[in-house]
Amino acid sequence: MKVQFNYNLFLKKIYYIMKKSTYSKKILPFVIFIGAFIIFLTSHQAYSLKNPSAVYCSALGYDYKVVSTPEGDTGKCIFPDNTSANAWDFLRGAESLDRSYCSREGYGVKHVVDLEFCNISDECTACVLPNGTEEEVTKLMGLSFLEGVCGDGHCAVGENYANCPQDCPSGSIDGYCDGVKDGKCDPDCSSHGTPEKDPDCLATTTTTIPVNPPFPSIYIYIIIIAAVIAVAAFFLLKVRVVR
């Protein structure tokens, strides 16, 4: 089984723990340093982040604009009929669900409040697939909020057959069901519960997809995280003794 370190979930949980902790101000710098150090150790490249609400809005073909309001600048997602929604609320599923990717693809759609399920915050839009499973919308779309370069020969997170076919050929695992008849059953069509979109998936022959072996460095991650928890607990106990 392949195990990956989930940076988003790790940082979100740290945030919620710190927000509820009485001694958060004393250990917050330490935790931030350790979190940054872990990301540095486990990353091969340095990335800058895009605005997730702008990425989602633009990926659906809508116009994203920043407008000035009495409360400050706000991102707006402009729909074809010139109505608009707050871009972040639209991404989180707090409004305009009928304009969402889920509704466009004919899936059920709902607003979910779940820290572990959601990709960006504790609120998100969830698509209800034909088989009854639910998936966070940006994961289902294969969106990435990391700056990337199409054409580098590597099908990176956020790239797929639709937006970068030169890096992500038809039938590859890229989070996008391309439905191209090329003799390969697109695994994304099956994982999204829509194998009928790819005629190759309905054929009697099957395609074997190679599976990467487990990444041995996961044990390093576990040791580092355990060390973070131990040192944080030590600091908390020390502060309590001093007080």
C-alpha positions in Angstrom: 0.0 0.0 0.0 1.4 3.4 -0.9 1.3 5.9 1.9 1.7 9.7 1.3 2.2 12.5 3.8 -0.8 14.8 3.6 0.6 18.3 4.1 -2.8 20.0 3.9 -4.3 17.8 6.6 -1.2 18.1 8.8 -1.1 21.9 8.7 -4.9 22.2 9.2 -4.9 20.0 12.2 -1.9 21.9 13.7 -3.9 25.1 13.1 -7.0 23.8 15.0 -4.9 22.4 17.8 -3.1 25.8 18.2 -6.3 27.7 18.1 -7.7 25.8 21.0 -4.5 25.6 23.1 -3.9 27.9 26.1 -0.2 27.9 25.5 -0.3 28.3 21.7 1.6 31.6 21.6 4.6 30.0 23.3 5.0 27.0 21.1 3.6 28.3 17.8 6.9 29.5 16.4 8.4 26.1 17.2 5.6 24.2 15.5 5.7 26.5 12.4 9.5 25.9 12.2 9.1 22.1 12.5 6.2 22.1 9.9 8.3 24.1 7.4 11.3 21.8 8.0 9.2 18.7 7.3 7.9 20.2 4.0 11.5 21.1 3.1 12.8 17.6 3.8 10.0 15.9 1.8 9.8 18.2 -1.2 11.9 17.9 -4.3 11.0 21.3 -5.6 9.9 24.7 -4.3 6.5 25.8 -5.4 4.4 29.0 -5.1 0.7 28.7 -4.6 -2.1 30.0 -6.7 -5.4 31.4 -5.4 -7.6 28.2 -5.1 -10.9 30.2 -5.6 -9.5 31.8 -8.8 -8.3 28.4 -10.1 -11.7 26.7 -9.5 -13.6 29.6 -11.0 -11.4 29.8 -14.1 -11.3 26.0 -14.6 -15.1 26.1 -15.0 -14.8 28.7 -17.7 -16.1 31.6 -15.6 -14.4 34.9 -15.2 -12.5 35.7 -12.0 -12.2 39.3 -11.1 -11.1 41.2 -8.0 -13.5 44.0 -7.1 -13.1 46.8 -4.6 -15.7 46.9 -1.8 -16.0 49.0 1.4 -14.6 46.0 3.3 -11.6 45.7 0.9 -10.7 43.8 -2.3 -12.9 40.7 -2.9 -12.6 38.0 -5.5 -15.7 37.4 -7.6 -16.6 34.6 -9.9 -18.6 36.1 -12.8 -21.1 33.8 -14.5 -22.2 33.9 -18.2 -25.4 35.8 -17.3 -23.4 38.5 -15.5 -24.5 37.3 -12.1 -21.7 36.7 -9.6 -20.7 34.9 -6.4 -18.0 35.5 -3.8 -15.2 33.3 -5.2 -14.3 31.7 -1.9 -17.9 31.0 -1.0 -18.4 29.5 -4.4 -15.4 27.2 -3.9 -16.5 26.2 -0.4 -20.0 25.4 -1.7 -21.6 28.1 0.4 -23.4 29.6 -2.6 -24.3 29.0 -6.3 -24.1 25.2 -6.0 -26.2 25.0 -9.3 -23.1 26.6 -11.1 -20.6 24.1 -9.6 -18.7 21.4 -11.4 -20.8 18.7 -9.8 -24.1 20.2 -11.2 -22.5 20.7 -14.6 -21.4 17.0 -14.8 -24.8 15.8 -13.6 -23.6 14.7 -10.2 -25.4 15.4 -6.9 -23.9 18.3 -5.0 -23.7 19.3 -1.3 -22.0 21.6 1.0 -19.8 19.7 3.5 -18.1 20.8 6.7 -15.4 18.2 7.4 -11.8 19.0 8.2 -10.4 15.7 6.9 -12.6 15.4 3.8 -12.1 18.9 2.5 -9.0 19.9 0.6 -8.6 23.6 1.3 -10.3 24.3 4.6 -13.0 22.7 6.8 -15.7 23.6 4.3 -16.0 22.5 0.7 -18.2 21.4 -2.2 -18.7 17.6 -2.5 -19.9 15.8 -5.6 -22.1 12.8 -5.1 -21.1 10.2 -7.7 -23.5 7.7 -9.4 -22.3 4.9 -7.1 -23.2 7.0 -4.0 -19.7 8.0 -3.0 -18.8 11.6 -2.3 -15.6 13.3 -3.5 -14.3 16.8 -2.9 -14.8 18.9 -6.0 -11.2 20.1 -6.6 -9.9 16.5 -6.1 -12.4 15.2 -8.6 -11.4 17.8 -11.1 -7.7 17.1 -10.6 -7.0 20.8 -9.8 -3.6 21.9 -8.5 -2.9 25.1 -6.7 0.8 24.8 -7.3 2.5 26.8 -10.0 3.5 24.3 -12.7 4.8 24.3 -16.3 3.0 22.4 -19.0 5.3 20.9 -21.6 8.1 19.7 -19.2 7.3 16.1 -20.0 6.0 15.3 -16.5 2.3 14.9 -15.8 2.3 16.9 -12.5 -0.6 17.3 -10.0 -3.1 19.7 -11.6 -2.2 18.8 -15.2 -4.4 16.4 -17.1 -5.3 15.3 -20.6 -7.7 18.3 -21.0 -5.3 21.1 -20.0 -2.0 19.6 -20.9 -2.2 16.6 -23.3 1.5 16.8 -24.1 2.4 15.8 -20.5 -0.6 13.7 -19.8 -1.5 11.4 -22.7 -4.9 9.8 -23.1 -5.5 6.9 -20.6 -3.0 8.1 -18.0 -3.8 8.5 -14.3 -4.3 12.3 -14.1 -7.6 12.8 -12.3 -9.5 13.3 -15.6 -11.7 10.9 -17.5 -10.9 11.7 -21.1 -13.1 9.1 -22.7 -10.8 8.7 -25.8 -11.0 5.4 -27.6 -7.3 4.5 -27.7 -7.3 0.9 -26.6 -6.7 1.8 -22.9 -9.4 2.0 -20.3 -8.8 5.3 -18.5 -8.5 4.4 -14.8 -9.9 7.8 -13.9 -13.2 6.9 -15.5 -13.5 3.8 -13.3 -12.4 5.6 -10.1 -15.0 8.4 -10.7 -17.7 5.8 -11.1 -18.3 6.6 -14.8 -16.6 3.8 -16.8 -19.3 4.2 -19.5 -17.7 7.5 -20.6 -14.7 5.5 -22.0 -15.6 2.9 -24.6 -12.4 1.1 -23.9 -13.6 0.4 -20.3 -16.6 -1.5 -21.7 -14.3 -3.9 -23.8 -13.7 -7.4 -22.5 -9.9 -6.8 -22.4 -8.3 -5.2 -19.4 -5.3 -3.0 -19.1 -2.8 -3.7 -16.3 -1.7 -0.5 -14.5 1.7 -0.6 -12.9 1.7 0.2 -9.2 4.6 2.0 -7.6 6.2 0.2 -4.7 5.7 1.6 -1.2 7.9 4.6 -0.4 10.3 3.6 2.4 10.8 7.2 3.6 7.3 7.1 5.2 9.1 5.8 8.3 11.2 9.0 8.4 7.9 11.0 8.3 6.5 9.0 11.2 9.7 9.5 13.3 9.7 13.3 12.6 6.0 13.7 13.4 6.4 11.7 16.6 9.4 13.9 17.5 7.3 17.0 16.9 4.5 15.7 19.1 6.9 14.8 21.9 8.7 18.1 21.9 5.4 20.0 21.8 4.2 18.0 24.8 7.5 18.8 26.6 7.0 22.5 26.0 3.4 22.4 27.3 4.4 20.6 30.4 7.3 22.9 31.0 5.0 26.0 30.7 2.5 24.5 33.1 5.3 23.8 35.7 6.6 27.4 35.4 3.1 28.9 35.8 
